[in-house]
């Protein structure tokens, strides 16, 4: 991917203002620098005059994925600090768990190619990042800003540009009443001839869960595929089954409910969906009834 230093530096002032990162801050970035969000966090912290912290104990700020935030909160008492969460959808329930633990929690949506797109407290409160125009056209998010990369140095990726300067990586979503609604990449499950978008089911169930919900497609001999929901808190089952009956069509409701208190993570700190799918289809996860 080709990016100019100016495309990152142009966002530094807004990130500092929104997150409070500046001189005297100590920023904990536990993820690998190979991940764009972590590399940006390190570069921004140094530009802002902040120090990098080795762990959460001495940090005033942290940059985490939702999975790492969930593990931090579950680990016990945490020092008061400001957490910036990115890399995946931050459910309102997880945001609230962080706040209840004494954290100040921010969330942003972006992509390696687009950089910052929207910022807010959680996935249901995102608004366009300062200096960014966001459009939702035919269910796809398009972005125009000074932060977008130049293209690719090697094989082509998902970035697509239009002559008017708007660009997309194909993420699904819309802009509604000034809020950016992100539905994610178009992963889907075909079940009984119907197509169910995983992101839609995950977003609907996430509102009713105290823990995390990961929705997967699993093979089925008769239906082709079925929707499965993996819960980090088995205690959420009754509430989520009721919510599924209330807000989802019959085909979109999970037919299998599984428990995984500690889902596998990728090196970047995101839930490893393929590893979780293998565990689910291989019978390694406890089925909830």
Backbone bond lengths (Angstrom), bond angles and torsions (degrees), N, CA, C in turn:
res aa  C-N    CA-C-N  psi(-1)  N-CA   C-N-CA  omega(-1)  CA-C   N-CA-C  phi
1 X - - - 1.462 - - 1.520 109.52 -
2 X 1.306 116.45 135.66 1.453 122.30 -178.95 1.525 110.18 -102.68
3 X 1.331 115.78 123.87 1.463 121.14 -179.09 1.513 108.93 -141.09
4 X 1.337 116.42 137.94 1.453 119.59 175.36 1.521 109.85 -84.78
5 X 1.332 118.73 148.77 1.478 119.87 175.10 1.527 111.87 -55.47
6 X 1.328 116.82 -33.43 1.471 119.91 -178.76 1.524 112.04 -64.97
7 X 1.348 117.84 -29.07 1.470 119.80 -178.03 1.519 111.30 -68.33
8 X 1.334 117.60 -27.46 1.464 120.42 172.91 1.527 111.05 -85.08
9 X 1.314 115.97 -46.54 1.468 119.62 -175.45 1.519 111.71 -60.29
10 X 1.323 117.30 -29.00 1.467 120.49 -179.09 1.523 112.59 -62.69
11 X 1.345 117.16 -22.89 1.469 120.42 -177.91 1.525 112.93 -97.33
12 X 1.335 118.32 -6.60 1.466 120.80 -172.66 1.532 112.79 -58.32
13 X 1.340 116.33 -46.19 1.467 119.32 -175.40 1.525 110.98 -62.15
14 X 1.334 116.75 -42.56 1.466 119.93 -179.34 1.520 111.13 -66.75
15 X 1.327 117.43 -40.09 1.465 120.12 179.06 1.530 110.21 -64.41
16 X 1.320 116.71 -41.50 1.469 119.95 178.66 1.520 111.00 -61.82
17 X 1.330 116.20 -42.68 1.470 119.60 -178.68 1.525 111.33 -67.50
18 X 1.330 116.95 -42.74 1.465 120.45 -177.47 1.523 112.34 -71.16
19 X 1.330 116.98 -37.58 1.469 120.58 -174.63 1.517 113.77 -95.21
20 X 1.355 117.04 -20.04 1.454 120.12 -175.90 1.521 113.83 80.68
21 X 1.321 117.67 11.90 1.469 120.90 179.37 1.529 109.58 -79.58
22 X 1.324 116.61 126.20 1.459 122.13 -179.88 1.516 110.08 -165.54
23 X 1.316 116.24 -161.16 1.463 120.37 179.60 1.527 109.68 -61.03
24 X 1.305 116.40 134.59 1.458 121.44 -176.96 1.510 113.54 93.59
25 X 1.346 117.47 -14.14 1.461 120.05 177.56 1.521 110.20 -76.75
26 X 1.323 114.94 151.00 1.472 121.61 173.37 1.522 106.67 -124.52
27 X 1.339 115.74 113.28 1.460 121.86 -169.80 1.525 110.23 -105.47
28 X 1.320 115.53 123.71 1.463 122.54 178.06 1.524 108.73 -98.04
29 X 1.338 116.57 120.45 1.469 122.42 179.30 1.530 107.05 -125.37
30 X 1.339 118.05 88.88 1.467 119.53 -173.28 1.522 114.68 -76.39
31 X 1.335 117.81 -17.53 1.459 119.90 -177.23 1.520 112.34 -78.31
32 X 1.340 117.26 164.94 1.465 121.61 -177.86 1.521 111.99 -70.74
33 X 1.322 116.27 144.92 1.466 121.01 179.80 1.518 111.98 -67.98
34 X 1.338 118.45 -13.09 1.462 120.91 176.17 1.529 111.33 -66.31
35 X 1.336 117.10 -21.17 1.455 121.74 175.91 1.518 109.06 -82.96
36 X 1.333 116.87 132.36 1.460 121.29 -174.84 1.522 112.28 -58.48
37 X 1.335 117.59 -41.63 1.460 119.70 -176.83 1.525 110.78 -63.21
38 X 1.342 116.90 -36.53 1.462 120.19 179.98 1.525 111.59 -74.82
39 X 1.321 116.75 -40.87 1.462 120.10 178.31 1.520 110.09 -62.33
40 X 1.326 116.57 -43.39 1.466 119.52 177.17 1.521 110.02 -59.88
41 X 1.332 117.62 -44.13 1.466 120.96 -177.34 1.524 111.33 -60.16
42 X 1.320 116.72 -40.29 1.461 120.53 179.60 1.527 110.78 -67.23
43 X 1.337 116.39 -46.26 1.467 120.28 -178.98 1.525 110.40 -64.24
44 X 1.334 116.47 -43.25 1.465 119.77 179.84 1.528 110.94 -63.36
45 X 1.334 117.69 -43.60 1.466 120.86 -179.04 1.523 110.58 -58.91
46 X 1.321 116.94 -44.13 1.460 119.98 -179.55 1.521 111.20 -66.57
47 X 1.337 116.70 -39.60 1.459 119.43 178.36 1.524 111.07 -65.13
48 X 1.341 116.98 -35.04 1.462 121.32 -178.19 1.523 112.88 -79.06
49 X 1.323 117.67 -5.01 1.458 120.66 -179.09 1.510 113.64 84.62
50 X 1.341 116.89 13.68 1.461 120.89 178.70 1.529 109.99 -85.89
51 X 1.320 116.26 162.25 1.454 122.23 174.18 1.528 109.25 -100.37
52 X 1.329 116.49 157.21 1.455 121.33 174.88 1.520 109.28 -94.93
53 X 1.328 116.04 132.21 1.468 121.74 179.86 1.521 109.94 -96.00
54 X 1.321 116.05 146.18 1.459 120.75 -179.45 1.523 112.96 -78.56
55 X 1.333 116.53 -24.97 1.457 119.80 -179.48 1.514 108.85 -155.83
56 X 1.331 116.39 -177.68 1.459 120.52 -175.99 1.522 112.76 -72.29
57 X 1.322 116.99 -23.00 1.464 119.94 -172.91 1.523 112.34 -61.37
58 X 1.323 117.55 -37.92 1.458 119.01 -177.49 1.507 114.22 -106.41
59 X 1.326 116.89 16.43 1.466 120.34 -173.21 1.522 112.26 -95.55
60 X 1.319 115.46 145.27 1.470 121.41 168.13 1.520 110.44 -97.50
61 X 1.336 116.34 -23.13 1.464 122.48 -178.92 1.523 109.03 -138.92
62 X 1.323 116.26 156.34 1.458 121.84 174.55 1.519 108.81 -144.66
63 X 1.322 115.83 149.78 1.463 122.44 174.67 1.521 106.75 -118.37
64 X 1.343 116.34 114.01 1.463 121.90 -169.98 1.513 111.43 -134.13
65 X 1.329 116.49 156.83 1.458 121.41 165.27 1.532 108.25 -81.14
66 X 1.337 118.68 163.67 1.464 119.29 175.73 1.527 112.57 -57.20
67 X 1.339 117.27 -38.11 1.476 119.30 -179.95 1.515 111.01 -63.24
68 X 1.328 117.28 -41.11 1.466 119.48 179.62 1.530 111.01 -71.40
69 X 1.326 117.90 -34.28 1.464 119.54 175.15 1.521 109.93 -62.69
70 X 1.328 117.13 -43.57 1.462 120.97 179.95 1.525 110.83 -59.59
71 X 1.333 117.03 -42.41 1.460 120.35 -179.85 1.525 111.56 -69.82
72 X 1.328 116.45 -35.68 1.464 119.32 177.90 1.522 110.72 -63.02
73 X 1.327 116.66 -46.54 1.463 120.60 -178.72 1.521 110.62 -65.58
74 X 1.340 116.56 -37.82 1.470 120.18 -178.28 1.521 112.47 -73.34
75 X 1.333 117.38 -16.00 1.468 120.23 -175.16 1.516 113.33 -75.74
76 X 1.338 117.31 -11.17 1.455 119.76 -179.75 1.513 111.30 122.16
77 X 1.322 118.68 -162.91 1.463 120.90 -178.79 1.530 111.35 -56.18
78 X 1.326 115.78 133.96 1.468 120.67 178.91 1.525 108.70 -119.92
79 X 1.325 117.32 149.06 1.469 118.67 178.12 1.515 110.21 -67.86
80 X 1.327 118.78 147.70 1.459 120.28 178.56 1.520 110.45 -65.16
81 X 1.305 115.97 126.83 1.456 120.78 177.83 1.516 109.59 -160.12
82 X 1.320 115.11 170.87 1.461 122.15 177.24 1.517 108.50 -98.58
83 X 1.327 115.78 129.63 1.455 121.27 -177.47 1.526 109.23 -116.15
84 X 1.323 116.16 129.20 1.459 122.63 173.79 1.524 106.76 -105.16
85 X 1.330 116.18 120.85 1.459 121.69 -172.86 1.520 109.82 -112.24
86 X 1.326 116.35 131.75 1.464 121.44 179.30 1.515 108.80 -154.56
87 X 1.316 116.55 -179.32 1.451 121.49 177.91 1.510 114.21 95.42
88 X 1.319 117.70 -17.45 1.458 122.93 178.04 1.524 106.89 -168.21
89 X 1.311 116.32 172.45 1.458 121.66 -177.10 1.536 110.42 -68.84
90 X 1.336 116.51 128.74 1.464 121.07 175.24 1.518 108.41 -97.09
91 X 1.319 116.28 109.74 1.462 121.07 -179.56 1.522 110.27 -69.82
92 X 1.346 116.87 145.81 1.469 119.32 177.57 1.524 113.23 -54.52
93 X 1.331 117.26 -36.77 1.475 119.77 -178.47 1.522 111.15 -63.94
94 X 1.335 117.60 -40.05 1.457 119.86 178.52 1.524 110.64 -70.20
95 X 1.325 117.21 -37.64 1.469 120.44 173.31 1.523 110.10 -55.31
96 X 1.334 116.06 -47.42 1.460 120.42 -177.94 1.525 111.82 -65.29
97 X 1.328 117.70 -36.33 1.469 120.21 176.22 1.528 110.39 -62.49
98 X 1.322 116.25 -39.41 1.457 119.83 177.63 1.514 111.98 -64.59
99 X 1.317 116.44 -43.87 1.465 121.07 178.78 1.523 110.14 -63.36
100 X 1.336 117.04 -42.65 1.469 120.61 178.83 1.527 111.48 -62.32
101 X 1.343 116.13 -26.57 1.465 120.16 178.83 1.523 112.35 -83.75
102 X 1.350 116.85 -0.68 1.456 120.73 176.96 1.517 114.64 99.29
103 X 1.349 117.39 10.43 1.455 121.45 -179.42 1.529 111.04 -94.29
104 X 1.314 116.41 151.24 1.460 122.17 165.46 1.516 106.36 -96.80
105 X 1.331 117.75 123.07 1.462 121.11 -169.59 1.525 111.16 -118.53
106 X 1.328 115.85 125.07 1.461 123.40 172.53 1.528 108.35 -115.95
107 X 1.313 115.32 156.18 1.464 120.66 179.72 1.521 108.93 -139.03
108 X 1.328 116.25 141.37 1.463 117.49 171.73 1.517 110.27 -135.76
109 X 1.328 113.97 152.85 1.453 121.68 173.45 1.516 108.24 -110.35
110 X 1.314 116.00 134.82 1.444 121.00 176.51 1.517 109.31 -162.31
111 X 1.310 115.98 -172.56 1.460 122.29 176.76 1.512 107.42 -148.08
112 X 1.327 116.83 156.61 1.459 119.71 -179.00 1.520 111.27 -55.61
113 X 1.333 116.52 -39.25 1.460 120.59 -178.10 1.530 112.49 -77.37
114 X 1.326 117.48 -32.56 1.464 121.62 -173.45 1.520 113.21 -97.40
115 X 1.331 117.54 -18.80 1.459 123.44 -171.51 1.531 108.53 62.25
116 X 1.317 118.64 -140.67 1.468 120.96 -174.60 1.524 110.98 -71.86
117 X 1.346 114.05 137.16 1.466 120.40 176.74 1.528 110.54 -121.64
118 X 1.337 117.08 -48.22 1.470 120.16 -176.52 1.520 109.45 -148.12
119 X 1.343 115.11 153.97 1.478 122.13 -175.61 1.519 108.36 -139.38
120 X 1.330 116.07 146.50 1.459 120.70 176.80 1.516 110.35 -179.74
121 X 1.333 117.67 -170.22 1.468 119.95 179.96 1.527 112.88 -75.22
122 X 1.343 116.37 -31.97 1.465 121.79 -178.31 1.526 107.67 -162.40
123 X 1.332 116.58 -177.08 1.459 120.58 -172.61 1.521 113.37 -64.47
124 X 1.327 118.09 -22.81 1.458 120.50 179.89 1.530 112.69 -92.44
125 X 1.329 117.40 4.45 1.466 120.05 -178.41 1.515 113.21 -129.71
126 X 1.322 117.18 28.81 1.460 120.72 -176.13 1.524 111.87 -82.14
127 X 1.321 115.60 136.80 1.462 122.44 172.15 1.523 108.32 -127.41
128 X 1.336 118.02 157.03 1.464 119.29 -178.29 1.525 112.19 -52.75
129 X 1.318 115.62 135.57 1.460 122.22 176.21 1.529 108.80 -63.14
130 X 1.348 118.37 146.39 1.468 119.81 -179.73 1.536 111.83 -52.77
131 X 1.323 115.06 130.26 1.458 120.54 179.31 1.512 114.83 86.15
132 X 1.345 117.39 5.31 1.463 121.20 -176.95 1.527 109.71 -115.88
133 X 1.316 116.42 132.76 1.462 122.76 170.79 1.522 107.94 -99.77
134 X 1.320 116.44 132.81 1.465 121.25 -178.30 1.524 109.01 -127.38
135 X 1.320 116.06 129.96 1.455 122.57 176.35 1.529 109.18 -121.68
136 X 1.313 115.97 146.47 1.449 121.45 170.47 1.519 108.20 -114.17
137 X 1.325 117.04 110.93 1.457 121.28 -176.89 1.524 109.32 -126.62
138 X 1.340 114.77 123.52 1.468 120.75 -178.50 1.527 111.54 53.18
139 X 1.334 115.57 36.32 1.451 120.95 176.67 1.504 115.79 79.05
140 X 1.353 117.62 8.62 1.467 122.26 -179.75 1.525 109.21 -118.21
141 X 1.326 117.22 140.13 1.462 122.15 179.76 1.527 110.64 -86.64
142 X 1.347 115.16 131.11 1.462 123.00 176.18 1.525 108.42 -120.84
143 X 1.335 115.99 143.00 1.468 121.92 -171.74 1.525 109.45 -132.11
144 X 1.349 114.88 140.34 1.466 119.81 171.85 1.515 107.96 -131.91
145 X 1.354 116.18 122.45 1.464 121.06 179.56 1.517 108.93 -165.04
146 X 1.337 114.61 173.14 1.467 120.70 175.96 1.519 112.10 -81.01
147 X 1.341 117.17 -0.14 1.455 121.36 -174.39 1.527 113.13 -95.08
148 X 1.333 118.15 -10.03 1.462 121.79 -174.96 1.531 110.22 -69.90
149 X 1.345 116.48 142.69 1.459 120.59 -178.04 1.527 111.10 -71.31
150 X 1.327 115.58 170.75 1.460 121.77 -178.34 1.526 112.39 -82.44
151 X 1.306 117.72 -22.59 1.456 120.69 -176.28 1.515 109.76 145.16
152 X 1.322 116.43 -148.32 1.464 121.42 -175.36 1.523 110.93 -122.92
153 X 1.306 115.20 144.64 1.460 122.46 173.04 1.525 107.19 -106.61
154 X 1.318 115.92 79.27 1.451 120.64 -174.33 1.514 109.67 135.96
155 X 1.339 117.52 -147.76 1.470 120.35 -178.26 1.531 111.58 -58.14
156 X 1.316 115.65 143.65 1.455 120.62 179.04 1.524 110.60 -68.46
157 X 1.329 115.42 147.02 1.449 122.01 177.31 1.518 110.32 -114.89
158 X 1.325 117.58 -159.70 1.463 120.48 -174.31 1.525 114.87 -78.93
159 X 1.346 118.68 -7.73 1.462 120.17 -176.55 1.518 110.93 -62.74
160 X 1.336 115.31 131.49 1.463 122.71 176.22 1.523 108.35 -131.41
161 X 1.319 116.72 134.28 1.472 122.09 -178.40 1.517 110.56 -116.24
162 X 1.353 114.72 151.16 1.451 121.21 173.58 1.524 109.31 -114.07
163 X 1.321 117.26 159.04 1.467 119.60 179.23 1.529 114.24 -58.74
164 X 1.345 117.75 -25.40 1.468 120.19 -179.14 1.522 112.54 -81.95
165 X 1.341 117.94 4.09 1.462 121.49 176.34 1.509 114.89 95.31
166 X 1.323 118.51 -9.53 1.465 120.28 178.31 1.533 110.00 -77.59
167 X 1.330 115.25 145.72 1.462 121.64 -177.97 1.519 109.58 -135.07
168 X 1.336 116.32 156.93 1.460 121.77 178.45 1.522 109.60 -146.13
169 X 1.326 115.61 154.39 1.466 121.05 169.59 1.526 109.94 -112.27
170 X 1.342 115.86 12.09 1.456 121.09 176.07 1.508 115.31 89.89
171 X 1.338 118.28 3.75 1.458 119.43 178.28 1.526 110.04 -64.32
172 X 1.323 115.32 139.69 1.456 121.44 -179.97 1.526 110.04 -85.06
173 X 1.328 116.13 146.39 1.464 119.75 177.56 1.502 111.30 165.78
174 X 1.318 115.43 -171.79 1.456 122.72 -179.89 1.515 109.38 -157.18
175 X 1.330 114.92 165.65 1.463 121.50 173.33 1.515 106.92 -111.79
176 X 1.329 115.23 118.65 1.462 120.66 -173.30 1.521 109.29 -129.33
177 X 1.340 116.38 115.75 1.469 121.60 179.32 1.528 112.12 52.86
178 X 1.325 115.41 41.26 1.451 120.38 178.27 1.512 115.01 82.79
179 X 1.326 117.97 -5.77 1.462 122.21 178.52 1.528 110.19 -98.92
180 X 1.316 115.53 141.82 1.459 121.50 176.41 1.524 108.29 -94.15
181 X 1.319 116.06 116.40 1.462 122.34 179.46 1.522 107.35 -101.64
182 X 1.320 116.91 116.21 1.462 122.30 -176.14 1.524 109.00 -105.03
183 X 1.329 115.93 121.37 1.462 120.96 178.95 1.519 113.09 -103.93
184 X 1.325 117.70 -1.06 1.458 121.09 173.29 1.511 113.86 83.41
185 X 1.315 114.58 -172.81 1.461 121.02 179.20 1.532 109.72 -71.26
186 X 1.318 116.48 151.93 1.475 119.44 -171.18 1.521 114.58 -78.87
187 X 1.339 118.62 52.73 1.458 121.14 172.73 1.518 108.84 -72.66
188 X 1.326 116.60 134.62 1.462 119.98 -175.12 1.518 110.33 -140.59
189 X 1.341 114.54 159.88 1.459 122.65 175.59 1.516 107.34 -118.56
190 X 1.305 117.51 128.10 1.465 121.21 174.26 1.519 107.67 -96.35
191 X 1.321 115.26 116.00 1.461 120.60 -175.35 1.519 109.41 -132.97
192 X 1.315 116.51 119.70 1.451 120.56 -179.70 1.516 113.31 58.67
193 X 1.329 117.77 30.97 1.452 121.96 179.83 1.509 114.69 87.35
194 X 1.330 118.30 -7.50 1.464 122.48 179.35 1.529 109.55 -102.08
195 X 1.332 115.98 146.85 1.456 121.13 178.53 1.527 109.26 -102.54
196 X 1.309 116.28 124.71 1.468 122.19 -177.94 1.519 107.90 -117.67
197 X 1.327 117.44 123.44 1.462 120.75 177.79 1.521 109.68 -79.48
198 X 1.320 115.39 125.00 1.459 121.62 -178.77 1.519 111.17 -57.98
199 X 1.340 117.24 -42.63 1.464 120.54 -176.38 1.521 111.65 -62.52
200 X 1.338 117.62 -34.55 1.467 120.62 179.79 1.522 110.86 -65.49
201 X 1.330 116.17 -43.02 1.464 120.05 -179.03 1.525 110.00 -68.99
202 X 1.311 115.83 -42.03 1.467 120.17 -179.50 1.530 110.91 -62.15
203 X 1.336 116.67 -42.89 1.464 120.18 -179.91 1.523 111.00 -66.16
204 X 1.327 117.43 -40.61 1.464 120.62 -179.27 1.526 111.36 -65.55
205 X 1.320 117.10 -43.02 1.466 119.84 -177.94 1.522 111.91 -75.87
206 X 1.328 116.65 -29.01 1.459 119.72 -177.76 1.510 113.71 -59.70
207 X 1.336 117.09 -26.28 1.464 120.85 179.79 1.524 112.31 -69.93
208 X 1.317 116.91 -22.17 1.459 118.46 -175.78 1.508 114.38 -106.60
209 X 1.343 117.57 9.00 1.464 120.19 -173.80 1.513 111.86 -110.17
210 X 1.319 116.20 139.79 1.457 120.49 171.57 1.524 110.33 -82.28
211 X 1.338 116.09 -30.26 1.453 121.18 175.76 1.513 110.83 -100.19
212 X 1.329 116.54 -157.85 1.455 122.10 -179.87 1.529 110.23 -97.58
213 X 1.346 114.45 152.02 1.457 121.61 177.62 1.524 107.89 -127.55
214 X 1.315 117.29 125.64 1.460 122.40 174.49 1.522 107.56 -118.00
215 X 1.327 116.33 122.53 1.463 121.68 -177.96 1.525 108.94 -100.90
216 X 1.331 116.06 133.83 1.458 122.86 -177.42 1.522 110.15 -131.75
217 X 1.316 115.58 158.73 1.449 121.03 167.49 1.511 109.78 -97.36
218 X 1.331 117.29 133.58 1.458 121.96 177.88 1.520 108.87 -122.92
219 X 1.347 118.12 143.88 1.469 120.01 -179.57 1.521 112.19 -67.06
220 X 1.342 114.84 149.06 1.468 120.83 179.00 1.519 108.06 -142.68
221 X 1.336 117.96 133.31 1.463 121.68 -173.84 1.520 112.80 -61.58
222 X 1.329 118.21 -37.43 1.463 120.60 -175.09 1.521 112.67 -95.59
223 X 1.341 117.32 -39.39 1.460 121.06 -173.75 1.523 112.94 -94.13
224 X 1.314 117.54 -8.08 1.465 120.33 -176.38 1.511 112.24 88.45
225 X 1.296 115.99 -46.13 1.459 122.66 177.88 1.510 109.39 -161.84
226 X 1.312 116.57 159.73 1.454 121.71 174.99 1.522 108.75 -137.41
227 X 1.314 115.90 159.62 1.459 122.45 177.30 1.520 108.61 -88.50
228 X 1.323 115.90 129.91 1.466 121.63 176.69 1.519 109.09 -122.47
229 X 1.309 117.43 144.05 1.462 123.09 177.84 1.519 109.13 -118.87
230 X 1.327 115.79 125.82 1.463 121.97 178.05 1.520 107.97 -104.62
231 X 1.332 117.52 123.93 1.457 123.05 -175.69 1.517 110.32 -108.98
232 X 1.308 116.47 137.16 1.461 119.15 173.08 1.520 111.08 -82.16
233 X 1.335 117.63 -19.82 1.468 122.51 175.52 1.525 108.60 -122.25
234 X 1.340 116.10 108.11 1.460 119.56 -179.43 1.522 111.55 -60.68
235 X 1.342 115.77 -24.67 1.471 119.81 -179.13 1.530 112.48 -65.53
236 X 1.341 117.71 -15.18 1.472 120.95 179.29 1.528 112.73 -77.55
237 X 1.321 117.90 -9.74 1.464 121.04 -169.63 1.526 113.44 -55.23
238 X 1.327 117.61 -52.24 1.470 120.13 -175.28 1.522 111.42 -61.05
239 X 1.337 116.62 -45.31 1.463 119.84 -179.03 1.524 111.37 -65.13
240 X 1.329 117.47 -38.05 1.461 120.51 -177.47 1.520 111.88 -74.71
241 X 1.325 116.86 -34.72 1.465 118.63 174.54 1.533 110.36 -62.23
242 X 1.317 115.54 -42.35 1.468 119.27 178.49 1.522 110.77 -64.73
243 X 1.321 116.95 -41.95 1.462 119.74 179.36 1.528 111.00 -65.57
244 X 1.333 116.87 -39.92 1.461 119.86 178.58 1.522 110.88 -59.49
245 X 1.337 117.16 -41.48 1.471 120.34 178.54 1.524 110.80 -65.63
246 X 1.328 116.16 -29.59 1.463 120.73 -175.43 1.525 112.59 -81.39
247 X 1.343 118.01 -40.57 1.467 119.37 -168.84 1.526 114.52 -115.41
248 X 1.325 119.42 -10.41 1.457 120.66 -176.72 1.524 111.16 -112.83
249 X 1.320 115.50 148.04 1.454 119.71 173.19 1.522 108.88 -68.41
250 X 1.338 115.97 163.70 1.462 119.79 -175.52 1.524 111.38 -58.47
251 X 1.330 117.69 -40.71 1.453 120.71 -177.92 1.513 114.03 -69.62
252 X 1.332 115.88 -25.02 1.469 120.15 -178.02 1.521 113.07 -89.32
253 X 1.315 117.75 -9.58 1.464 119.83 -179.28 1.523 110.35 -74.36
254 X 1.319 117.40 136.22 1.464 119.18 177.87 1.524 111.34 -59.00
255 X 1.329 114.98 132.96 1.468 120.77 175.03 1.522 111.00 -92.64
256 X 1.323 116.00 -18.63 1.459 121.43 179.05 1.518 108.20 -128.71
257 X 1.338 115.53 132.50 1.458 122.05 176.66 1.514 107.97 -118.71
258 X 1.328 116.49 128.45 1.458 121.72 -175.17 1.526 110.25 -128.60
259 X 1.326 116.12 156.37 1.468 121.62 179.21 1.526 109.86 -113.07
260 X 1.326 115.17 134.17 1.468 121.25 173.99 1.525 107.42 -150.29
261 X 1.333 117.82 90.65 1.471 120.11 -175.30 1.517 114.22 -61.10
262 X 1.332 117.00 -25.83 1.465 120.55 -174.86 1.530 109.15 -134.58
263 X 1.357 117.62 78.26 1.465 120.09 -174.98 1.526 111.68 -62.55
264 X 1.329 117.52 149.12 1.465 120.03 176.66 1.523 110.74 -66.40
265 X 1.320 115.82 146.99 1.458 121.47 -179.54 1.522 110.28 -116.69
266 X 1.319 115.89 151.18 1.450 120.90 170.32 1.530 108.80 -75.82
267 X 1.324 116.40 172.88 1.464 119.92 177.10 1.523 111.39 -60.46
268 X 1.340 116.77 -26.63 1.459 121.02 -179.42 1.523 112.84 -82.78
269 X 1.334 117.98 -1.59 1.457 120.94 177.11 1.513 114.87 89.30
270 X 1.334 117.79 8.79 1.456 121.11 176.69 1.523 109.25 -93.78
271 X 1.332 116.54 158.57 1.457 119.86 175.63 1.529 108.75 -61.50
272 X 1.317 116.14 128.91 1.458 121.38 179.11 1.524 108.18 -82.98
273 X 1.322 115.78 93.83 1.465 120.66 -173.67 1.526 112.37 -64.84
274 X 1.324 116.51 -37.33 1.462 118.42 -178.88 1.527 110.82 -68.50
275 X 1.326 117.23 -40.76 1.456 119.70 176.81 1.525 110.57 -64.87
276 X 1.320 116.44 -38.54 1.468 120.69 178.89 1.527 109.97 -67.39
277 X 1.344 116.64 -38.60 1.467 119.95 178.51 1.536 110.96 -64.40
278 X 1.336 116.02 -41.10 1.463 118.93 177.95 1.516 111.17 -63.02
279 X 1.339 116.36 -41.34 1.468 120.01 178.46 1.522 111.10 -64.46
280 X 1.345 115.57 -38.59 1.469 120.01 -178.85 1.521 111.08 -68.63
281 X 1.326 117.25 -47.46 1.466 120.07 -178.12 1.526 111.56 -73.02
282 X 1.321 117.43 -24.61 1.458 120.76 179.65 1.513 114.25 -86.05
283 X 1.327 117.16 -0.02 1.460 120.62 177.66 1.508 114.99 80.56
284 X 1.364 116.88 16.22 1.461 119.78 -177.57 1.521 113.24 -82.85
285 X 1.350 118.10 -10.99 1.448 121.65 -178.24 1.531 110.85 -104.51
286 X 1.307 116.18 145.45 1.461 121.02 179.87 1.529 110.76 -71.67
287 X 1.309 116.25 127.87 1.458 120.44 178.41 1.515 109.48 -83.98
288 X 1.326 116.35 134.17 1.458 122.23 -179.70 1.515 109.62 -96.71
289 X 1.337 116.32 138.32 1.460 120.24 -178.23 1.515 110.03 -129.59
